[in-house]
Amino acid sequence: MQTIVDINPLKLGKIEAYKTFVAEVTGPRQKEYTNLLNRYGIKTVHAYFHKIGEVDFVVVVHTAEDDARKRLEHFATSLHPMDKWFREELSKLHDFSLLNGRTQAAEAIFAYNVNI
């Protein structure tokens, strides 16, 4: 198992639209979303809103199979209807231009753990 962390900026004023998107994938599209996650080896999804200055971010932490990053390489070009819909919705919500063409790290690197 591995941890995958994605940190993506939202377009201005899109938090409520993101919440609507989440309600759809955890409601009427839950079965399709679960199938999408399973195809890519993703076991858990934990999402958080985070604001830095005037920019809202979505931080998503996944627990995933060891080969999930390899599987996810095909997500951007997948013709599967749910994958296409999911990508289109994400592009409406996220302002990927703020990343200045940079891609995210392939994996989160463990720094430390504290148990209280």
JOUR-V380237 format. One record per pair of residues at least 24 apart in sequence whose ideal C-beta (glycine too) atoms are under 8 Angstrom apart, sorted by the first residue. I is the first residue (numbers start at 1). J is the second residue. Records with the same first field share a line. If there is no record, write none. Layout:
I: J, J
This chain:
1: 43, 63, 64, 65, 66
2: 63, 64, 65, 66, 68, 69, 107
3: 61, 62, 63, 64, 107, 108, 110
4: 42, 61, 62, 64, 68, 69, 72, 107, 108
5: 59, 60, 61, 62, 104, 105, 108
6: 58, 59, 60, 62, 104
7: 50, 57, 58, 59, 60, 104
8: 57, 58, 60, 90, 94, 96, 99
9: 55, 56, 57, 94, 95, 96, 98, 99
10: 55, 56, 57, 58, 93, 94, 95
11: 92, 93, 94, 95
12: 54, 95
14: 56, 92, 93, 94
15: 49, 56
17: 92, 93
18: 49, 58, 93
21: 89, 93
22: 47
25: 86
29: 82
32: 82
33: 82, 86
35: 82
36: 80, 82, 83, 86
39: 71, 80
40: 64, 68, 71, 72, 75
41: 65, 66, 67, 68, 71
42: 68
55: 98
58: 93, 94
61: 108
69: 106, 107
